[in-house]
Amino acid sequence: MSVAAPALPRERRGPRRGGGRLMAGAFGVCAVVAAVAASSLTAQESVPGIPMPGAVVSIGLPVVRVLLDLAAVAVVGLSLLPKLLGFDAPERTEPVMRRVRPLAVVAAWAWAVCALLTIVFQTAELNPGAVPTFGMIAGYVETVGTGQGLLFSAACALAAAGIGLMAVRFGEKVPAELRVIVALFGLLPIPVTGHAVNSVWHDPIMISMEIHVMGAAAWTGGLLATAVFLAPHRDLLALALPRFSRIATVCLLLVALSGLVTGLGTMALTPGVTLPDAIVTSHYGVLVVVKASLVALLVPLAAHIRFRLLPAVRAGRATALVGWAAAEVGVMGLAYGVAVAITRASIA
């Protein structure tokens, strides 16, 4: 008579892949839907005699741009994970990191490809009715700062992929700090793809944009990586979540403050635009309000995880972390989609 094998503890049964797919899917779907919807609302009306970009470009460009953001966020989050776990207990953390490192390489390659595709789509947008040639793309990169920024971002993504491959081979002998710095460095050119301010305040506004982009990527990517890969392991979650919570609090403050400075500052310094009228009369202002509302909605979600769920996680008790994280990530996805539309919206 056979005896049934005892059931393994819940945290040893393997990763909750369903929860991971839920969060990644919620972020991706919300970001794409928000970007396409907001971009369609702010699209320029066709003018007789002037060719306009086709549907492939008008829809494909925001989608590819969102995919670029998704890949960059994934690289940042996966690069942060070893710092959140620490290096004191490799026998517990290494099984997780062996899964994470190859995914970081794949995400970096996706980031580079999406950055290059964005250049192609933006070249097509400036040359409606024509199929972009290599010469047209090279001319766009040479003359437009957006193209140069995207090319630099793609180069950083390829560097992150190369360093990631070294980490796959040599593990944590490759400094985690190096992976994080290269990933964040690749985000610096992203604000160049938005609106430029021709003013003595150009540099402060650009710095504010860069802080906003890096803070959002660290917050979103860190939450995704922590919830997806560590939720099945209560001991590791209890180790990493308090560290991430401190980072997330700083990122929330930076994202909220820099977002307001960037949005209101860009409108205030744009010739012909007056505040507060532009906040409700321009597509740009309305989208800034929508994005600020989404960031405000994130505050109670993040507070619930920090003040209600974190004590239970520290105590090793089961929590609904994945569900709450999925809700937070979904709102983040909407905010990312609106951010893509903001870069294309008219300020005046």
Residue pairs with C-beta under 8 A, 6 or more apart in sequence:
10 318
11 232
11 233
11 234
11 235
13 232
14 232
15 229
15 232
16 231
16 232
16 322
19 227
19 228
19 231
19 322
19 326
20 227
20 228
20 229
22 322
22 326
23 224
23 227
23 228
23 322
23 325
23 326
23 329
24 224
24 228
26 326
26 327
26 329
26 330
26 333
27 70
27 73
27 220
27 224
27 329
27 330
27 332
27 333
27 336
28 66
28 70
28 333
29 333
30 330
30 331
30 332
30 333
30 334
30 337
31 66
31 69
31 70
31 333
31 334
31 336
31 337
31 340
32 62
32 63
32 66
32 67
32 337
33 334
33 337
34 333
34 334
34 335
34 336
34 337
34 338
34 340
34 341
35 62
35 63
35 65
35 66
35 336
35 337
35 338
35 340
35 341
36 59
36 62
36 63
36 337
37 337
38 287
38 290
38 337
38 338
38 340
38 341
38 342
38 345
39 58
39 61
39 62
39 340
39 341
39 344
40 58
41 283
41 341
42 283
42 287
42 341
42 344
42 345
42 346
43 58
44 52
44 346
46 52
51 128
51 129
52 128
53 124
53 125
53 128
54 128
54 129
57 121
57 124
57 125
57 128
60 121
61 118
61 121
61 122
61 125
62 337
62 340
62 341
62 344
64 114
64 117
64 118
64 121
65 114
65 118
65 193
65 340
65 343
66 336
66 337
66 340
67 110
67 114
68 111
68 114
68 115
68 118
68 153
69 336
69 339
69 340
70 336
71 107
71 108
71 110
71 111
71 114
71 157
72 111
72 153
72 157
72 183
72 186
72 187
72 190
72 217
73 216
73 217
73 220
73 221
73 224
73 336
74 103
74 104
74 107
74 110
74 221
74 224
75 104
75 107
75 108
75 111
75 157
75 160
75 183
75 186
75 221
76 180
76 183
76 184
76 187
76 217
76 218
76 221
76 222
77 217
77 218
77 220
77 221
77 222
77 223
77 224
77 225
77 226
78 100
78 101
78 103
78 104
78 107
78 221
78 225
79 104
79 160
79 176
79 179
79 180
79 182
79 183
80 176
80 180
80 218
80 221
80 222
80 225
80 244
80 247
81 96
81 97
81 100
81 222
81 225
81 226
81 229
81 240
82 93
82 97
82 100
82 172
82 176
82 179
83 176
83 177
83 180
83 243
84 222
84 225
84 226
84 239
84 240
84 243
84 244
85 93
85 96
85 97
85 230
85 236
85 239
85 240
86 93
86 239
87 93
87 172
90 172
92 233
92 235
92 236
93 236
94 171
96 229
96 230
96 233
96 236
97 171
97 172
99 229
100 225
100 229
101 164
101 167
101 168
101 171
102 168
104 160
104 164
104 167
104 179
105 161
105 164
105 165
105 168
108 157
108 158
108 160
108 161
108 164
108 183
109 157
109 158
109 161
111 153
111 154
111 157
111 160
111 186
112 154
112 155
112 157
112 158
112 161
115 150
115 151
115 153
115 154
115 157
116 150
116 151
116 154
118 150
118 193
119 137
119 140
119 141
119 147
119 150
119 151
120 132
120 137
122 140
122 144
122 146
122 147
122 150
123 132
123 136
123 137
123 140
123 147
124 130
124 131
124 132
126 140
126 144
127 136
130 136
137 147
140 147
141 147
141 148
141 151
145 192
145 196
146 192
146 193
148 189
148 192
149 189
149 190
149 191
149 192
149 193
150 189
150 193
152 186
152 189
153 186
153 187
153 189
153 190
155 186
156 182
156 183
156 185
156 186
157 186
159 182
159 186
160 179
160 182
160 183
160 186
163 174
163 178
163 179
163 182
164 179
166 174
167 174
167 179
183 217
184 214
184 217
184 218
187 210
187 213
187 214
187 217
188 210
188 213
188 214
190 210
190 213
191 206
191 209
191 210
191 212
191 213
192 206
193 343
194 209
194 342
194 343
195 266
195 270
195 284
195 343
195 347
196 202
197 205
197 265
197 266
197 269
197 270
198 269
199 205
199 269
201 265
201 269
204 265
205 261
205 262
205 265
205 266
205 269
208 258
208 261
208 262
208 265
209 258
209 262
211 254
211 258
212 254
212 255
212 258
212 259
212 262
215 250
215 251
215 254
215 255
215 258
216 251
216 255
216 332
216 335
216 336
218 247
218 251
219 247
219 248
219 251
219 252
219 255
219 332
220 329
220 332
220 336
222 244
222 247
222 248
222 251
223 244
223 248
223 325
223 328
223 329
223 332
224 325
224 329
226 237
226 240
226 241
226 244
226 325
227 321
227 322
227 325
227 326
227 329
230 236
230 237
230 240
230 241
231 237
231 321
231 322
231 325
234 313
234 316
234 318
235 316
237 313
237 321
238 313
238 314
238 315
238 316
241 310
241 313
241 314
241 321
242 310
242 314
245 305
245 306
245 310
248 302
248 306
249 302
249 306
252 295
252 298
252 299
252 302
255 295
256 292
256 295
256 296
259 288
259 291
259 292
259 295
260 292
263 284
263 285
263 288
263 291
263 292
263 342
264 275
264 288
266 284
266 347
267 273
267 275
267 278
267 279
267 282
267 284
267 285
267 288
267 347
268 275
270 347
270 348
272 348
273 282
273 347
273 348
278 284
278 285
278 347
278 348
279 285
279 286
279 288
279 289
280 286
280 289
282 345
282 346
282 347
282 348
283 345
283 346
284 342
284 345
284 346
284 347
285 347
287 338
287 341
287 342
287 345
288 342
290 338
291 335
291 338
291 339
291 342
294 331
294 334
294 335
294 338
295 335
297 331
298 328
298 331
298 332
298 335
301 324
301 327
301 328
301 331
302 328
304 324
305 321
305 324
305 325
305 328
309 319
309 320
309 321
309 324
312 318
312 319
313 319
313 321
